[in-house]
Amino acid sequence: MLVTIGAAKGFGVTTLAVALAARWPKANAVLVEADPAGADLAFRFGHHREPGLAELAADARRGATGVDLTAYAQRLPLGVEVVFGSAAPATPQAVSAVAALVDGGGLDVLRAAARERLVVVDVGRLDWHSPALPIAAISDLLLVVTRAGLDGVDAVQVRRDALLALPGRRASVRLVLTGRPFVPPEEIAHVVGLPVAALVPDDRRAAAVLAGQASARWGLNRLELLRAARALALSLQAEFRDVEQVNWIAELHAVPPVIGQVVGRR
């Protein structure tokens, strides 16, 4: 399963991406940092960035056969495998690595890896000209993270049509609301025209754990944010397991995949 996470308003994309990968029911999830503005997980956890996104993009561009996504990943203390992105803040190197991944065959590598495991791609802010938008388009699911206030709802509304019109889009587009909603989530979904996949509470202690600034000595299930990520992971696993079975049967009978229809593509 390929899940792209991007921000409409506020922060929290990387935190949610790590949380979702860490709380996935199977211990084989891979997180890819493909934020054109730069990535900082390697710095937070004291890792070297190589091999990472730049090396993956270079090998994919060269047409190397049998490129294995996990060969470019490094393990975080929470057990999450991460393909580290280029350094923050925004640099030409960060943009070129993401663009090279998209233009040089990297999309096929991501799709191939996602057949056997969860692949979570952090694309940062969903700007109009982001080179990471094609990754969002070919994903199974695009989670749009936004603050659960009026400004957050507005930020999603101004992006909605453009996201739904991404060339080649197969992704189901859904919201993740962070913080306390000012109205029931169902009303926000109705106004924006996108379903709400999850509510993520403000949880500084969990955010510190996911940023490598604190240990989870109380246990992951005691942290609200990680409980919310677990609930999201279980719901997605159950939903997309059914989708994968339908698509497998479709391929067996030479019928085009129907993933967008099955998961309620909006």
Secondary structure, 3 states (H helix, E strand, C coil): CEEEEEEEECCCHHHHHHHHHHCCCCCCCEEEECCCCCECHHHHHCCCCCCCHHHHHHHHHCCCCCCCHHHHCEECCCCCEEECCCECCCCHHHHHHHHHHHHCCHHHHHHHHHCCCCEEEEEEECCCCCCCHHHHHHCCEEEEEEECCHHHHHHHHHHHHHHHCCCCCCCEEEEEEECCCCCCHHHHHHHHCCCEEEEECCCHHHHHHHCCCCCCCCCHHHCHHHHHHHHHHHHHHHHHHHHHHHHHHHHHCCCCCCHHHHCCCC
